[in-house]
């Protein structure tokens, strides 16, 4: 490890408990005995504790299930999942129960919108990730999986606009679905075979697009997908996709090389990655300052590069 790397690791370890414990696990390969205490602190101090303290007496955040963005129950729980709050946290589990009880729709998915007569696929994927991560044992969770699998499109991905005639999958919806399905296989390993074929098709969809390019023109599909910021909310970006592939320890498909090179190009001289412009909306607080070195982006980038080096043999 170079001096610059050592300085970056020290800077990460000086951050929030959520950053510290993931650094110990993902970058230093420490045993759980070394990082369990830091992980427990996520609920007690720092960002995790601040978010938990914002829960309403009714069990929601921001007074709503999906809105206002980004302080609603859904988006607060998504952030707590990124922080890797211990899954047995009672406050988070209570919030998840509300999402399920008030959002479960007769078609088997999740629908928070009175104007919709069908479940919203992107939201269904996100809520599945939350229910699975926070260890819901409700019998409706497998029904959500079945519904989500039934929404997969011919090109291998998913698109929440399918009910309105969309015929090409969405980067955003596809990644949310994949994250939800993987969390579900961690909750119910015996169900992994049930989803694997769908997951493989979705990976191929993203790889065909080199994670952020149009399959027709080869150009960047959306400039926002080439930015890095945290939290991602419902939005897709190339680092979120790379972090997903390192999370599942995917093979190093060469079609991800463009995204890896883009990630390396964003590294600053001090070995860190800056926080990009956040999406407009209400927040309880900011974690990393826009335009400044960001611990979240740096941690995620470094663990992606470690995975890529191992997977590619580089």
C-alpha positions as CSV (number, residue, x, y, z in Angstrom):
1,X,0.0,0.0,0.0
2,X,1.4,3.4,-1.0
3,X,1.6,6.4,1.4
4,X,-1.2,8.0,-0.6
5,X,-3.4,4.9,-0.1
6,X,-2.5,4.8,3.6
7,X,-3.5,8.5,3.9
8,X,-6.8,7.8,2.2
9,X,-7.6,4.8,4.4
10,X,-6.8,6.9,7.5
11,X,-9.1,9.6,6.2
12,X,-11.9,7.0,5.7
13,X,-11.4,5.6,9.2
14,X,-11.7,9.1,10.6
15,X,-15.2,9.3,9.2
16,X,-18.7,8.2,10.3
17,X,-19.1,4.8,11.8
18,X,-20.8,3.6,8.6
19,X,-17.7,4.5,6.6
20,X,-15.4,3.1,9.2
21,X,-16.9,-0.3,9.5
22,X,-17.3,-0.8,5.7
23,X,-13.7,0.3,5.2
24,X,-12.5,-2.3,7.7
25,X,-14.6,-5.0,6.0
26,X,-14.2,-4.1,2.3
27,X,-10.7,-2.5,2.1
28,X,-8.8,-3.9,5.0
29,X,-10.3,-7.4,5.0
30,X,-10.6,-7.4,8.7
31,X,-12.6,-10.1,10.5
32,X,-16.0,-9.3,11.9
33,X,-14.6,-9.2,15.4
34,X,-12.7,-6.1,14.3
35,X,-15.6,-4.2,12.8
36,X,-18.7,-5.3,14.6
37,X,-18.4,-2.6,17.3
38,X,-18.2,0.1,14.6
39,X,-21.2,-1.4,12.8
40,X,-23.2,-1.3,16.1
41,X,-22.4,2.4,16.4
42,X,-24.3,3.2,13.2
43,X,-27.5,3.1,15.1
44,X,-26.1,5.1,18.0
45,X,-24.0,7.9,16.6
46,X,-23.4,9.8,13.4
47,X,-25.5,9.7,10.3
48,X,-27.4,6.5,11.2
49,X,-28.5,7.8,14.6
50,X,-29.5,11.1,13.1
51,X,-31.7,9.5,10.6
52,X,-33.3,7.2,13.2
53,X,-34.0,10.2,15.4
54,X,-36.1,11.7,12.5
55,X,-38.6,8.9,12.6
56,X,-42.2,10.1,13.3
57,X,-44.2,8.8,16.2
58,X,-46.4,6.9,13.7
59,X,-43.3,5.0,12.4
60,X,-42.8,6.9,9.1
61,X,-40.2,9.5,8.1
62,X,-41.1,12.8,6.6
63,X,-44.7,12.1,7.2
64,X,-45.1,9.8,4.2
65,X,-44.3,6.5,2.7
66,X,-42.7,7.5,-0.7
67,X,-42.9,11.3,-0.6
68,X,-41.7,13.9,0.2
69,X,-38.4,13.1,-1.6
70,X,-35.9,12.6,-0.1
71,X,-37.1,12.4,3.5
72,X,-39.9,9.9,3.2
73,X,-39.9,6.4,4.8
74,X,-38.8,4.7,1.6
75,X,-35.8,7.0,0.9
76,X,-34.7,7.2,4.5
77,X,-34.7,3.4,4.8
78,X,-32.8,3.2,1.5
79,X,-30.1,5.4,3.0
80,X,-30.0,3.4,6.2
81,X,-29.5,0.3,4.1
82,X,-26.6,1.9,2.3
83,X,-25.2,2.7,5.8
84,X,-25.6,-1.0,6.6
85,X,-27.5,-0.3,9.7
86,X,-27.8,-3.6,11.6
87,X,-30.8,-5.4,10.0
88,X,-32.4,-6.2,13.3
89,X,-32.9,-2.5,14.1
90,X,-36.5,-2.3,15.5
91,X,-37.2,1.2,14.1
92,X,-36.2,0.2,10.6
93,X,-38.2,-3.0,10.8
94,X,-41.3,-1.0,11.9
95,X,-40.8,1.3,8.9
96,X,-40.6,-1.6,6.6
97,X,-43.8,-3.1,8.0
98,X,-45.6,0.1,7.1
99,X,-44.3,0.0,3.6
100,X,-45.5,-3.5,3.2
101,X,-48.9,-3.1,4.9
102,X,-49.8,0.1,3.1
103,X,-48.1,-0.6,-0.2
104,X,-48.8,-4.2,-1.0
105,X,-51.1,-4.3,-4.0
106,X,-53.5,-7.0,-5.3
107,X,-51.2,-7.8,-8.2
108,X,-48.4,-8.8,-5.9
109,X,-46.2,-5.8,-6.2
110,X,-45.9,-2.4,-4.4
111,X,-48.1,0.6,-5.2
112,X,-48.1,3.8,-3.1
113,X,-50.0,5.8,-5.8
114,X,-53.8,6.2,-5.8
115,X,-53.8,7.1,-9.5
116,X,-52.0,3.9,-10.5
117,X,-54.0,0.7,-11.0
118,X,-50.9,-1.4,-11.0
119,X,-47.7,-1.8,-9.0
120,X,-44.8,0.5,-9.8
121,X,-41.9,-1.7,-10.8
122,X,-39.0,0.6,-9.7
123,X,-40.6,1.1,-6.3
124,X,-41.3,-2.6,-6.0
125,X,-37.6,-3.4,-6.5
126,X,-36.6,-0.8,-3.9
127,X,-39.1,-2.0,-1.3
128,X,-38.1,-5.6,-1.9
129,X,-34.5,-4.7,-1.2
130,X,-35.6,-3.0,2.1
131,X,-37.9,-5.8,3.2
132,X,-35.2,-8.4,2.5
133,X,-32.3,-6.4,4.0
134,X,-34.2,-5.8,7.2
135,X,-35.2,-9.5,7.4
136,X,-38.9,-9.4,6.9
137,X,-40.4,-12.9,7.2
138,X,-43.8,-11.9,5.9
139,X,-45.4,-14.3,3.5
140,X,-46.0,-11.4,1.0
141,X,-42.3,-11.0,0.3
142,X,-42.1,-14.1,-1.9
143,X,-45.2,-12.8,-3.7
144,X,-43.4,-9.5,-4.5
145,X,-40.5,-11.5,-6.0
146,X,-42.9,-13.5,-8.2
147,X,-44.5,-10.2,-9.3
148,X,-41.2,-8.6,-10.1
149,X,-40.0,-11.6,-12.1
150,X,-43.2,-11.4,-14.1
151,X,-42.4,-7.8,-15.1
152,X,-39.1,-8.6,-16.7
153,X,-39.0,-7.4,-20.4
154,X,-37.9,-9.2,-23.5
155,X,-34.5,-7.4,-23.5
156,X,-33.7,-8.7,-20.1
157,X,-34.3,-5.6,-17.9
158,X,-37.2,-3.9,-16.3
159,X,-39.0,-0.6,-16.9
160,X,-41.6,1.1,-14.7
161,X,-43.1,2.6,-17.9
162,X,-44.0,-0.7,-19.3
163,X,-47.7,-0.2,-18.5
164,X,-47.5,2.9,-20.7
165,X,-46.1,1.2,-23.7
166,X,-42.3,1.1,-23.0
167,X,-40.6,-1.6,-25.0
168,X,-37.0,-1.0,-23.9
169,X,-35.8,-1.5,-20.4
170,X,-34.7,1.3,-18.1
171,X,-31.3,1.4,-16.4
172,X,-32.9,2.8,-13.3
173,X,-35.6,0.2,-12.9
174,X,-33.3,-2.7,-13.9
175,X,-30.7,-1.9,-11.2
176,X,-33.4,-1.5,-8.5
177,X,-34.9,-4.8,-9.4
178,X,-31.5,-6.5,-9.4
179,X,-30.6,-5.1,-5.9
180,X,-34.0,-6.2,-4.6
181,X,-33.6,-9.7,-6.0
182,X,-30.1,-10.1,-4.6
183,X,-31.1,-9.0,-1.2
184,X,-33.9,-11.5,-1.3
185,X,-31.4,-14.3,-2.1
186,X,-29.4,-13.3,0.9
187,X,-32.6,-13.5,3.0
188,X,-33.7,-16.8,1.4
189,X,-30.7,-18.6,-0.1
190,X,-32.9,-21.6,-1.0
191,X,-34.7,-19.3,-3.5
192,X,-31.6,-18.3,-5.4
193,X,-32.2,-20.7,-8.2
194,X,-35.7,-19.3,-8.7
195,X,-34.3,-15.9,-9.7
196,X,-30.9,-16.7,-11.3
197,X,-32.0,-16.9,-14.9
198,X,-33.8,-13.5,-14.6
199,X,-30.7,-12.0,-13.0
200,X,-28.4,-13.4,-15.7
201,X,-30.6,-11.8,-18.4
202,X,-30.5,-8.5,-16.6
203,X,-26.7,-8.6,-16.2
204,X,-26.5,-9.2,-20.0
205,X,-28.7,-6.2,-20.6
206,X,-26.4,-3.9,-18.6
207,X,-23.3,-5.3,-20.1
208,X,-24.6,-4.9,-23.6
209,X,-24.9,-1.2,-22.7
210,X,-21.4,-1.1,-21.2
211,X,-23.2,0.0,-18.0
212,X,-24.0,3.5,-19.2
213,X,-24.0,3.7,-23.0
214,X,-26.7,3.5,-25.6
215,X,-26.7,0.1,-27.3
216,X,-27.6,1.8,-30.6
217,X,-25.1,4.7,-30.8
218,X,-22.5,3.8,-28.2
219,X,-22.8,7.3,-26.7
220,X,-23.5,8.0,-23.0
221,X,-27.1,7.3,-22.5
222,X,-27.6,10.1,-20.1
223,X,-24.9,12.5,-18.8
224,X,-26.2,12.0,-15.3
225,X,-25.3,8.3,-15.4
226,X,-21.6,9.3,-15.8
227,X,-21.7,11.4,-12.6
228,X,-21.0,10.0,-9.1
229,X,-22.9,11.1,-6.1
230,X,-24.4,9.7,-2.9
231,X,-27.1,8.7,-2.0
232,X,-28.3,7.5,-5.5
233,X,-32.0,7.6,-4.5
234,X,-33.8,5.8,-7.4
235,X,-31.3,7.1,-9.9
236,X,-28.9,4.9,-11.9
237,X,-25.3,5.8,-12.3
238,X,-22.2,3.9,-13.4
239,X,-20.7,3.7,-9.9
240,X,-23.9,2.4,-8.4
241,X,-23.9,-0.3,-11.1
242,X,-20.2,-1.2,-10.5
243,X,-20.8,-1.3,-6.8
244,X,-23.6,-3.8,-7.4
245,X,-21.4,-6.0,-9.4
246,X,-18.6,-6.0,-6.8
247,X,-21.3,-6.7,-4.1
248,X,-22.3,-9.9,-5.9
249,X,-18.7,-10.7,-6.8
250,X,-19.6,-10.9,-10.5
251,X,-17.1,-12.0,-13.1
252,X,-15.1,-9.2,-14.8
253,X,-16.9,-9.0,-18.1
254,X,-14.8,-6.9,-20.5
255,X,-17.9,-4.8,-21.3
256,X,-17.4,-3.1,-17.9
257,X,-14.0,-1.8,-18.8
258,X,-15.3,1.5,-20.0
259,X,-16.9,2.1,-16.7
260,X,-13.8,1.2,-14.8
261,X,-11.7,3.6,-16.9
262,X,-14.3,6.3,-16.3
263,X,-14.1,5.7,-12.6
264,X,-10.3,5.9,-12.6
265,X,-10.5,9.2,-14.6
266,X,-12.5,10.8,-11.8
267,X,-9.8,10.0,-9.1
268,X,-8.1,13.2,-7.8
269,X,-4.4,13.6,-7.2
270,X,-4.9,12.8,-3.5
271,X,-6.4,9.4,-4.4
272,X,-10.0,10.3,-3.6
273,X,-13.2,10.9,-5.4
274,X,-15.4,14.0,-5.1
275,X,-19.0,14.2,-4.2
276,X,-21.1,15.1,-7.3
277,X,-24.1,17.3,-7.5
278,X,-27.0,15.8,-5.5
279,X,-30.5,15.4,-6.8
280,X,-32.8,18.3,-5.8
281,X,-35.1,17.6,-2.9
282,X,-35.5,17.8,0.8
283,X,-32.9,16.2,3.0
284,X,-32.5,15.9,6.8
285,X,-28.8,16.7,6.3
286,X,-25.9,16.3,3.8
287,X,-23.3,13.6,4.4
288,X,-20.6,14.7,1.9
289,X,-20.2,18.3,0.6
290,X,-20.7,18.7,-3.1
291,X,-17.5,19.3,-5.0
292,X,-15.3,18.1,-2.1
293,X,-13.6,14.8,-1.5
294,X,-16.4,12.4,-0.6
295,X,-15.9,9.5,1.8
296,X,-18.9,7.6,0.3
297,X,-17.7,7.9,-3.3
298,X,-14.1,7.1,-2.3
299,X,-15.0,4.0,-0.3
300,X,-17.3,2.7,-3.1
301,X,-14.7,3.4,-5.8
302,X,-11.9,1.7,-3.9
303,X,-13.9,-1.4,-3.2
304,X,-15.0,-1.6,-6.8
305,X,-11.3,-1.3,-8.0
306,X,-10.2,-4.0,-5.5
307,X,-12.9,-6.4,-6.8
308,X,-12.1,-5.6,-10.4
309,X,-8.4,-6.3,-9.9
310,X,-9.1,-9.6,-8.4
311,X,-11.8,-10.6,-10.9
312,X,-9.8,-9.5,-13.9
313,X,-6.5,-10.8,-12.7
314,X,-5.0,-7.4,-13.1
